[in-house]
Amino acid sequence: MTEPTRQENSAADLLPERLARAITLGGAIPLSQFMAAANTHYYATRDPLGARGDFTTAPEISQMFGELVGAWIADLWTRTGRPPADYVELGPGRGTLAADALRVMDTGGFAPGVHFVETSPLLRAEQAKRVPAAEWCMELVGLPDDRPLIVVANEFFDALPIRQLVKTVDGWRERLIACQDTLFLPVMGNTVFDPIIPHHLRDAAEGSILETSPQGVTVMRGLAQRIVAQGGAALVIDYGYEGPAIGETLQAVKGHAPANPFDAPGDADLTAHVDFATLAEAARAEGAVVHGPVSQGNFLKALGIDARAATLSVKGGEDVIVARNRLVNDGQMGDLFGVIAVTAPGWPVPAGFA
């Protein structure tokens, strides 16, 4: 693994200019294309996590999060008959979650092969420090196909590109991104999308926005196909809702503060809330079994976070309790984040979803 060269970084720094040129020559582009280009650059050129980055994920808040995920996996694996299986993580950040989870899995007698689906060379280097035995691939097709896979996707689907359909006086239109010099701004396309809008939403008020993530559906269907064919499970944890539903959730975060999603593409993290109902339907369409969604707070409580926090607080003091509260309390991550599990037919109901 090597870090990007100075020439590669220089080319990446020109993303706004390259996007502006493409839009000027070819016309406005879908928001999904803009978001994909921005996030590809963003994750390829920095470590976005922690106090010196732009945001902090649950595994970076406390070891308890990854440990409980590891316990969840070990329990499911044991109740399934301890089959030979591999651990897979989509977008594993610095590898913190995996390192904590694998430590607990090992105490339960489960030592799986480890596979990370990661495109960023900088993050791969960080992951290698924490999980040296990991193998990397760019997408799902690179994963083993001869054994069950137990997959974790924590704050992965929220970063996938979305499309926004807007109700106008002339019907539903797609939001596109145009530019003036390197000033990017949303505009309305001309194509009519009324026929694909769910019937109960077609008469929404003018200005209403419906978000969809075709790439998210594609990834979930691919995961479900693997799980049904090979055996296994997927655990998806993200902030989201049960849709389809009206509402705009696109946001940008820079330096732990909100930013304008259309300013300086590639310099801030772009995300949108996950539609768990649509992901669940995509998995069921492939024959998988879906459990949840449940709130992150209830999920972690069911797995024993209170007992673990009590043990750790003997040495860690108040900081452990603060971290526990941030992960499970309402108004914090507890009710803002949801959890679903996808399992192969015949696999037991996972812990936290009974």
Contacts in CASP RR format, 6 or more apart in sequence:
PFRMAT RR
TARGET T0000
AUTHOR 0000-0000-0000
METHOD contacts of the structure
MODEL  1
MTEPTRQENSAADLLPERLARAITLGGAIPLSQFMAAANTHYYATRDPLG
ARGDFTTAPEISQMFGELVGAWIADLWTRTGRPPADYVELGPGRGTLAAD
ALRVMDTGGFAPGVHFVETSPLLRAEQAKRVPAAEWCMELVGLPDDRPLI
VVANEFFDALPIRQLVKTVDGWRERLIACQDTLFLPVMGNTVFDPIIPHH
LRDAAEGSILETSPQGVTVMRGLAQRIVAQGGAALVIDYGYEGPAIGETL
QAVKGHAPANPFDAPGDADLTAHVDFATLAEAARAEGAVVHGPVSQGNFL
KALGIDARAATLSVKGGEDVIVARNRLVNDGQMGDLFGVIAVTAPGWPVP
AGFA
1 121 0 8 1.000
1 124 0 8 1.000
1 125 0 8 1.000
1 128 0 8 1.000
2 121 0 8 1.000
3 121 0 8 1.000
3 122 0 8 1.000
3 125 0 8 1.000
4 12 0 8 1.000
4 44 0 8 1.000
4 45 0 8 1.000
4 121 0 8 1.000
4 122 0 8 1.000
9 45 0 8 1.000
12 41 0 8 1.000
12 44 0 8 1.000
12 45 0 8 1.000
15 37 0 8 1.000
15 38 0 8 1.000
15 41 0 8 1.000
15 265 0 8 1.000
15 266 0 8 1.000
16 182 0 8 1.000
16 184 0 8 1.000
16 264 0 8 1.000
16 265 0 8 1.000
16 266 0 8 1.000
17 182 0 8 1.000
19 29 0 8 1.000
19 34 0 8 1.000
19 37 0 8 1.000
19 179 0 8 1.000
19 184 0 8 1.000
19 265 0 8 1.000
20 179 0 8 1.000
20 181 0 8 1.000
20 182 0 8 1.000
20 184 0 8 1.000
22 29 0 8 1.000
23 29 0 8 1.000
23 177 0 8 1.000
23 178 0 8 1.000
23 179 0 8 1.000
24 179 0 8 1.000
27 178 0 8 1.000
28 176 0 8 1.000
28 177 0 8 1.000
28 178 0 8 1.000
28 187 0 8 1.000
28 189 0 8 1.000
29 176 0 8 1.000
29 177 0 8 1.000
30 163 0 8 1.000
30 174 0 8 1.000
30 175 0 8 1.000
30 176 0 8 1.000
30 177 0 8 1.000
31 161 0 8 1.000
31 162 0 8 1.000
31 163 0 8 1.000
31 164 0 8 1.000
31 174 0 8 1.000
31 175 0 8 1.000
31 176 0 8 1.000
31 177 0 8 1.000
31 186 0 8 1.000
31 250 0 8 1.000
32 161 0 8 1.000
32 162 0 8 1.000
32 163 0 8 1.000
32 214 0 8 1.000
32 215 0 8 1.000
33 161 0 8 1.000
33 177 0 8 1.000
34 177 0 8 1.000
34 184 0 8 1.000
34 265 0 8 1.000
35 161 0 8 1.000
35 162 0 8 1.000
35 250 0 8 1.000
35 270 0 8 1.000
36 161 0 8 1.000
36 215 0 8 1.000
37 265 0 8 1.000
37 266 0 8 1.000
38 265 0 8 1.000
38 266 0 8 1.000
38 268 0 8 1.000
38 270 0 8 1.000
39 159 0 8 1.000
39 161 0 8 1.000
39 266 0 8 1.000
39 269 0 8 1.000
39 270 0 8 1.000
40 119 0 8 1.000
41 265 0 8 1.000
41 266 0 8 1.000
42 48 0 8 1.000
42 266 0 8 1.000
42 267 0 8 1.000
42 268 0 8 1.000
42 269 0 8 1.000
42 270 0 8 1.000
43 119 0 8 1.000
43 120 0 8 1.000
43 123 0 8 1.000
43 159 0 8 1.000
44 119 0 8 1.000
44 120 0 8 1.000
44 121 0 8 1.000
44 122 0 8 1.000
45 122 0 8 1.000
45 266 0 8 1.000
46 53 0 8 1.000
46 122 0 8 1.000
47 53 0 8 1.000
47 94 0 8 1.000
47 122 0 8 1.000
47 123 0 8 1.000
47 126 0 8 1.000
48 54 0 8 1.000
48 55 0 8 1.000
48 269 0 8 1.000
49 55 0 8 1.000
49 56 0 8 1.000
49 57 0 8 1.000
49 60 0 8 1.000
49 93 0 8 1.000
49 94 0 8 1.000
50 56 0 8 1.000
50 60 0 8 1.000
53 255 0 8 1.000
53 256 0 8 1.000
54 253 0 8 1.000
54 254 0 8 1.000
54 255 0 8 1.000
54 256 0 8 1.000
54 268 0 8 1.000
54 269 0 8 1.000
55 253 0 8 1.000
55 255 0 8 1.000
55 256 0 8 1.000
55 269 0 8 1.000
56 256 0 8 1.000
57 93 0 8 1.000
57 97 0 8 1.000
57 154 0 8 1.000
57 155 0 8 1.000
58 65 0 8 1.000
58 66 0 8 1.000
58 97 0 8 1.000
58 154 0 8 1.000
58 155 0 8 1.000
58 237 0 8 1.000
58 296 0 8 1.000
58 327 0 8 1.000
58 333 0 8 1.000
58 337 0 8 1.000
59 65 0 8 1.000
59 66 0 8 1.000
59 95 0 8 1.000
59 96 0 8 1.000
59 97 0 8 1.000
59 100 0 8 1.000
59 154 0 8 1.000
60 94 0 8 1.000
60 96 0 8 1.000
61 323 0 8 1.000
61 326 0 8 1.000
61 327 0 8 1.000
62 320 0 8 1.000
62 323 0 8 1.000
62 324 0 8 1.000
62 326 0 8 1.000
62 327 0 8 1.000
63 100 0 8 1.000
63 312 0 8 1.000
64 300 0 8 1.000
64 305 0 8 1.000
64 308 0 8 1.000
64 309 0 8 1.000
64 312 0 8 1.000
64 320 0 8 1.000
64 323 0 8 1.000
64 324 0 8 1.000
64 327 0 8 1.000
65 97 0 8 1.000
65 100 0 8 1.000
65 300 0 8 1.000
65 327 0 8 1.000
66 96 0 8 1.000
66 97 0 8 1.000
66 100 0 8 1.000
66 101 0 8 1.000
66 104 0 8 1.000
67 100 0 8 1.000
67 101 0 8 1.000
67 103 0 8 1.000
67 104 0 8 1.000
67 308 0 8 1.000
68 300 0 8 1.000
68 303 0 8 1.000
68 304 0 8 1.000
68 305 0 8 1.000
68 308 0 8 1.000
69 97 0 8 1.000
69 100 0 8 1.000
69 101 0 8 1.000
69 152 0 8 1.000
69 154 0 8 1.000
69 235 0 8 1.000
70 100 0 8 1.000
70 101 0 8 1.000
70 102 0 8 1.000
70 104 0 8 1.000
70 105 0 8 1.000
71 104 0 8 1.000
71 303 0 8 1.000
71 351 0 8 1.000
72 235 0 8 1.000
72 303 0 8 1.000
72 350 0 8 1.000
72 351 0 8 1.000
72 352 0 8 1.000
73 87 0 8 1.000
73 101 0 8 1.000
73 105 0 8 1.000
73 110 0 8 1.000
73 150 0 8 1.000
73 152 0 8 1.000
73 235 0 8 1.000
74 104 0 8 1.000
74 105 0 8 1.000
74 107 0 8 1.000
74 108 0 8 1.000
74 109 0 8 1.000
74 110 0 8 1.000
75 350 0 8 1.000
75 351 0 8 1.000
76 150 0 8 1.000
76 233 0 8 1.000
76 347 0 8 1.000
76 348 0 8 1.000
76 350 0 8 1.000
76 351 0 8 1.000
77 83 0 8 1.000
77 85 0 8 1.000
77 105 0 8 1.000
77 110 0 8 1.000
77 150 0 8 1.000
78 108 0 8 1.000
78 110 0 8 1.000
79 348 0 8 1.000
80 148 0 8 1.000
80 232 0 8 1.000
80 347 0 8 1.000
80 348 0 8 1.000
82 110 0 8 1.000
83 147 0 8 1.000
83 148 0 8 1.000
84 147 0 8 1.000
84 148 0 8 1.000
85 110 0 8 1.000
85 112 0 8 1.000
85 147 0 8 1.000
85 148 0 8 1.000
85 149 0 8 1.000
85 150 0 8 1.000
85 232 0 8 1.000
86 112 0 8 1.000
86 113 0 8 1.000
86 114 0 8 1.000
86 115 0 8 1.000
86 143 0 8 1.000
86 144 0 8 1.000
86 147 0 8 1.000
86 148 0 8 1.000
86 149 0 8 1.000
86 150 0 8 1.000
87 98 0 8 1.000
87 101 0 8 1.000
87 102 0 8 1.000
87 105 0 8 1.000
87 112 0 8 1.000
87 113 0 8 1.000
87 114 0 8 1.000
87 115 0 8 1.000
87 149 0 8 1.000
87 150 0 8 1.000
87 152 0 8 1.000
88 114 0 8 1.000
88 115 0 8 1.000
88 116 0 8 1.000
88 117 0 8 1.000
88 143 0 8 1.000
88 149 0 8 1.000
88 150 0 8 1.000
88 151 0 8 1.000
88 152 0 8 1.000
89 95 0 8 1.000
89 97 0 8 1.000
89 98 0 8 1.000
89 114 0 8 1.000
89 115 0 8 1.000
89 116 0 8 1.000
89 117 0 8 1.000
89 151 0 8 1.000
89 152 0 8 1.000
89 153 0 8 1.000
89 154 0 8 1.000
90 117 0 8 1.000
90 151 0 8 1.000
90 152 0 8 1.000
90 153 0 8 1.000
90 156 0 8 1.000
90 219 0 8 1.000
91 116 0 8 1.000
91 117 0 8 1.000
91 118 0 8 1.000
91 123 0 8 1.000
91 153 0 8 1.000
91 156 0 8 1.000
92 98 0 8 1.000
92 116 0 8 1.000
92 117 0 8 1.000
92 118 0 8 1.000
92 123 0 8 1.000
92 127 0 8 1.000
93 118 0 8 1.000
93 123 0 8 1.000
93 126 0 8 1.000
93 127 0 8 1.000
94 123 0 8 1.000
94 126 0 8 1.000
94 127 0 8 1.000
94 130 0 8 1.000
95 116 0 8 1.000
95 126 0 8 1.000
95 127 0 8 1.000
95 130 0 8 1.000
95 131 0 8 1.000
96 130 0 8 1.000
97 152 0 8 1.000
97 154 0 8 1.000
98 114 0 8 1.000
98 116 0 8 1.000
98 127 0 8 1.000
98 130 0 8 1.000
98 131 0 8 1.000
98 134 0 8 1.000
98 152 0 8 1.000
99 130 0 8 1.000
99 131 0 8 1.000
101 152 0 8 1.000
102 112 0 8 1.000
102 114 0 8 1.000
102 131 0 8 1.000
105 111 0 8 1.000
105 112 0 8 1.000
112 150 0 8 1.000
113 133 0 8 1.000
113 135 0 8 1.000
114 131 0 8 1.000
114 133 0 8 1.000
114 134 0 8 1.000
114 135 0 8 1.000
115 134 0 8 1.000
115 135 0 8 1.000
115 136 0 8 1.000
115 137 0 8 1.000
115 143 0 8 1.000
115 144 0 8 1.000
115 149 0 8 1.000
116 124 0 8 1.000
116 127 0 8 1.000
116 131 0 8 1.000
116 134 0 8 1.000
116 135 0 8 1.000
116 136 0 8 1.000
116 137 0 8 1.000
117 136 0 8 1.000
117 137 0 8 1.000
117 138 0 8 1.000
117 139 0 8 1.000
117 140 0 8 1.000
117 143 0 8 1.000
118 124 0 8 1.000
118 127 0 8 1.000
118 136 0 8 1.000
118 138 0 8 1.000
119 138 0 8 1.000
124 136 0 8 1.000
127 134 0 8 1.000
127 136 0 8 1.000
128 134 0 8 1.000
137 143 0 8 1.000
140 219 0 8 1.000
140 222 0 8 1.000
140 223 0 8 1.000
140 226 0 8 1.000
143 149 0 8 1.000
143 226 0 8 1.000
145 226 0 8 1.000
145 229 0 8 1.000
145 230 0 8 1.000
146 230 0 8 1.000
147 230 0 8 1.000
148 227 0 8 1.000
148 230 0 8 1.000
148 231 0 8 1.000
148 232 0 8 1.000
148 344 0 8 1.000
149 226 0 8 1.000
149 227 0 8 1.000
149 230 0 8 1.000
149 231 0 8 1.000
149 232 0 8 1.000
150 232 0 8 1.000
150 233 0 8 1.000
150 234 0 8 1.000
150 235 0 8 1.000
151 223 0 8 1.000
151 227 0 8 1.000
151 232 0 8 1.000
151 233 0 8 1.000
151 234 0 8 1.000
151 235 0 8 1.000
152 234 0 8 1.000
152 235 0 8 1.000
152 237 0 8 1.000
153 234 0 8 1.000
153 235 0 8 1.000
153 236 0 8 1.000
153 237 0 8 1.000
153 238 0 8 1.000
154 237 0 8 1.000
154 238 0 8 1.000
155 237 0 8 1.000
155 238 0 8 1.000
155 239 0 8 1.000
156 236 0 8 1.000
156 238 0 8 1.000
157 213 0 8 1.000
157 216 0 8 1.000
157 219 0 8 1.000
157 220 0 8 1.000
157 236 0 8 1.000
157 238 0 8 1.000
157 274 0 8 1.000
157 279 0 8 1.000
158 238 0 8 1.000
158 239 0 8 1.000
158 240 0 8 1.000
158 271 0 8 1.000
158 272 0 8 1.000
158 273 0 8 1.000
158 274 0 8 1.000
159 269 0 8 1.000
159 270 0 8 1.000
159 271 0 8 1.000
160 213 0 8 1.000
160 215 0 8 1.000
160 216 0 8 1.000
160 219 0 8 1.000
161 213 0 8 1.000
161 215 0 8 1.000
162 211 0 8 1.000
162 212 0 8 1.000
162 213 0 8 1.000
162 250 0 8 1.000
162 272 0 8 1.000
163 174 0 8 1.000
163 175 0 8 1.000
163 211 0 8 1.000
163 212 0 8 1.000
163 213 0 8 1.000
163 214 0 8 1.000
164 174 0 8 1.000
164 175 0 8 1.000
164 209 0 8 1.000
164 210 0 8 1.000
164 211 0 8 1.000
164 248 0 8 1.000
164 250 0 8 1.000
165 172 0 8 1.000
165 173 0 8 1.000
165 174 0 8 1.000
165 175 0 8 1.000
165 193 0 8 1.000
165 197 0 8 1.000
165 209 0 8 1.000
165 210 0 8 1.000
165 211 0 8 1.000
165 212 0 8 1.000
166 172 0 8 1.000
166 173 0 8 1.000
166 174 0 8 1.000
166 175 0 8 1.000
166 188 0 8 1.000
166 207 0 8 1.000
166 208 0 8 1.000
166 209 0 8 1.000
166 210 0 8 1.000
167 204 0 8 1.000
167 205 0 8 1.000
167 206 0 8 1.000
167 207 0 8 1.000
167 208 0 8 1.000
167 209 0 8 1.000
167 210 0 8 1.000
168 188 0 8 1.000
168 206 0 8 1.000
168 207 0 8 1.000
169 206 0 8 1.000
170 192 0 8 1.000
171 192 0 8 1.000
171 194 0 8 1.000
172 192 0 8 1.000
172 193 0 8 1.000
172 194 0 8 1.000
172 197 0 8 1.000
172 202 0 8 1.000
172 210 0 8 1.000
173 188 0 8 1.000
173 189 0 8 1.000
173 190 0 8 1.000
173 191 0 8 1.000
173 192 0 8 1.000
173 193 0 8 1.000
174 188 0 8 1.000
174 189 0 8 1.000
174 191 0 8 1.000
174 193 0 8 1.000
175 186 0 8 1.000
175 187 0 8 1.000
175 188 0 8 1.000
175 189 0 8 1.000
175 209 0 8 1.000
176 186 0 8 1.000
176 187 0 8 1.000
176 188 0 8 1.000
176 189 0 8 1.000
177 184 0 8 1.000
177 185 0 8 1.000
177 186 0 8 1.000
177 187 0 8 1.000
177 262 0 8 1.000
178 184 0 8 1.000
178 185 0 8 1.000
178 186 0 8 1.000
178 187 0 8 1.000
179 185 0 8 1.000
184 262 0 8 1.000
184 263 0 8 1.000
184 265 0 8 1.000
185 262 0 8 1.000
186 262 0 8 1.000
194 202 0 8 1.000
197 210 0 8 1.000
198 244 0 8 1.000
201 208 0 8 1.000
201 210 0 8 1.000
201 244 0 8 1.000
201 245 0 8 1.000
201 246 0 8 1.000
204 210 0 8 1.000
204 246 0 8 1.000
208 246 0 8 1.000
208 247 0 8 1.000
209 246 0 8 1.000
209 247 0 8 1.000
209 248 0 8 1.000
210 244 0 8 1.000
210 245 0 8 1.000
210 246 0 8 1.000
210 247 0 8 1.000
211 247 0 8 1.000
211 248 0 8 1.000
211 249 0 8 1.000
211 250 0 8 1.000
211 272 0 8 1.000
211 273 0 8 1.000
211 275 0 8 1.000
212 244 0 8 1.000
212 275 0 8 1.000
212 278 0 8 1.000
213 272 0 8 1.000
213 274 0 8 1.000
213 275 0 8 1.000
213 278 0 8 1.000
216 279 0 8 1.000
216 282 0 8 1.000
217 278 0 8 1.000
217 279 0 8 1.000
217 282 0 8 1.000
220 279 0 8 1.000
220 282 0 8 1.000
220 283 0 8 1.000
220 342 0 8 1.000
221 282 0 8 1.000
221 283 0 8 1.000
221 285 0 8 1.000
221 286 0 8 1.000
222 286 0 8 1.000
223 234 0 8 1.000
223 283 0 8 1.000
223 342 0 8 1.000
224 234 0 8 1.000
224 282 0 8 1.000
224 283 0 8 1.000
224 284 0 8 1.000
224 285 0 8 1.000
224 286 0 8 1.000
224 287 0 8 1.000
224 288 0 8 1.000
224 342 0 8 1.000
225 286 0 8 1.000
227 233 0 8 1.000
227 234 0 8 1.000
227 288 0 8 1.000
227 342 0 8 1.000
227 343 0 8 1.000
227 344 0 8 1.000
228 286 0 8 1.000
228 287 0 8 1.000
228 288 0 8 1.000
228 344 0 8 1.000
228 345 0 8 1.000
230 344 0 8 1.000
231 344 0 8 1.000
231 347 0 8 1.000
232 343 0 8 1.000
232 344 0 8 1.000
232 347 0 8 1.000
233 341 0 8 1.000
233 342 0 8 1.000
233 343 0 8 1.000
233 344 0 8 1.000
233 347 0 8 1.000
233 350 0 8 1.000
234 283 0 8 1.000
234 341 0 8 1.000
234 342 0 8 1.000
234 343 0 8 1.000
235 339 0 8 1.000
235 340 0 8 1.000
235 341 0 8 1.000
235 350 0 8 1.000
236 274 0 8 1.000
236 276 0 8 1.000
236 279 0 8 1.000
236 339 0 8 1.000
236 340 0 8 1.000
236 341 0 8 1.000
236 342 0 8 1.000
237 296 0 8 1.000
237 299 0 8 1.000
237 337 0 8 1.000
237 338 0 8 1.000
237 339 0 8 1.000
238 273 0 8 1.000
238 274 0 8 1.000
238 337 0 8 1.000
238 338 0 8 1.000
239 273 0 8 1.000
239 274 0 8 1.000
239 333 0 8 1.000
239 336 0 8 1.000
239 337 0 8 1.000
239 338 0 8 1.000
240 249 0 8 1.000
240 273 0 8 1.000
240 274 0 8 1.000
240 275 0 8 1.000
240 276 0 8 1.000
240 336 0 8 1.000
240 337 0 8 1.000
240 338 0 8 1.000
241 273 0 8 1.000
241 274 0 8 1.000
241 275 0 8 1.000
241 276 0 8 1.000
242 275 0 8 1.000
242 276 0 8 1.000
242 277 0 8 1.000
242 293 0 8 1.000
243 275 0 8 1.000
243 276 0 8 1.000
243 277 0 8 1.000
243 278 0 8 1.000
244 275 0 8 1.000
244 277 0 8 1.000
244 278 0 8 1.000
245 275 0 8 1.000
249 272 0 8 1.000
249 273 0 8 1.000
250 261 0 8 1.000
250 270 0 8 1.000
250 271 0 8 1.000
250 272 0 8 1.000
251 258 0 8 1.000
251 261 0 8 1.000
251 270 0 8 1.000
251 271 0 8 1.000
251 272 0 8 1.000
252 258 0 8 1.000
252 259 0 8 1.000
252 260 0 8 1.000
252 261 0 8 1.000
252 263 0 8 1.000
252 268 0 8 1.000
252 269 0 8 1.000
252 270 0 8 1.000
253 259 0 8 1.000
253 268 0 8 1.000
253 269 0 8 1.000
253 271 0 8 1.000
254 267 0 8 1.000
254 268 0 8 1.000
254 269 0 8 1.000
259 268 0 8 1.000
261 268 0 8 1.000
261 270 0 8 1.000
276 292 0 8 1.000
276 293 0 8 1.000
276 338 0 8 1.000
276 340 0 8 1.000
279 340 0 8 1.000
280 290 0 8 1.000
280 292 0 8 1.000
280 293 0 8 1.000
280 340 0 8 1.000
280 342 0 8 1.000
283 290 0 8 1.000
283 342 0 8 1.000
284 290 0 8 1.000
287 345 0 8 1.000
288 342 0 8 1.000
288 343 0 8 1.000
288 344 0 8 1.000
288 345 0 8 1.000
289 342 0 8 1.000
289 343 0 8 1.000
289 344 0 8 1.000
289 345 0 8 1.000
289 346 0 8 1.000
289 347 0 8 1.000
290 340 0 8 1.000
290 341 0 8 1.000
290 342 0 8 1.000
291 340 0 8 1.000
291 341 0 8 1.000
291 342 0 8 1.000
291 343 0 8 1.000
291 349 0 8 1.000
291 350 0 8 1.000
291 353 0 8 1.000
292 339 0 8 1.000
292 340 0 8 1.000
292 341 0 8 1.000
292 353 0 8 1.000
293 338 0 8 1.000
293 339 0 8 1.000
293 340 0 8 1.000
294 338 0 8 1.000
294 339 0 8 1.000
294 340 0 8 1.000
294 352 0 8 1.000
294 353 0 8 1.000
295 334 0 8 1.000
295 335 0 8 1.000
295 337 0 8 1.000
295 338 0 8 1.000
295 339 0 8 1.000
296 327 0 8 1.000
296 328 0 8 1.000
296 333 0 8 1.000
296 334 0 8 1.000
296 335 0 8 1.000
296 336 0 8 1.000
296 337 0 8 1.000
296 338 0 8 1.000
296 339 0 8 1.000
297 327 0 8 1.000
297 328 0 8 1.000
297 329 0 8 1.000
297 333 0 8 1.000
297 334 0 8 1.000
297 335 0 8 1.000
297 337 0 8 1.000
298 352 0 8 1.000
299 338 0 8 1.000
299 339 0 8 1.000
299 352 0 8 1.000
300 327 0 8 1.000
300 328 0 8 1.000
300 334 0 8 1.000
301 328 0 8 1.000
302 351 0 8 1.000
302 352 0 8 1.000
303 351 0 8 1.000
303 352 0 8 1.000
305 324 0 8 1.000
305 327 0 8 1.000
305 328 0 8 1.000
306 324 0 8 1.000
309 320 0 8 1.000
309 321 0 8 1.000
309 323 0 8 1.000
309 324 0 8 1.000
312 320 0 8 1.000
313 320 0 8 1.000
313 321 0 8 1.000
325 332 0 8 1.000
326 332 0 8 1.000
326 333 0 8 1.000
327 333 0 8 1.000
327 334 0 8 1.000
328 334 0 8 1.000
341 350 0 8 1.000
341 353 0 8 1.000
343 349 0 8 1.000
343 350 0 8 1.000
END
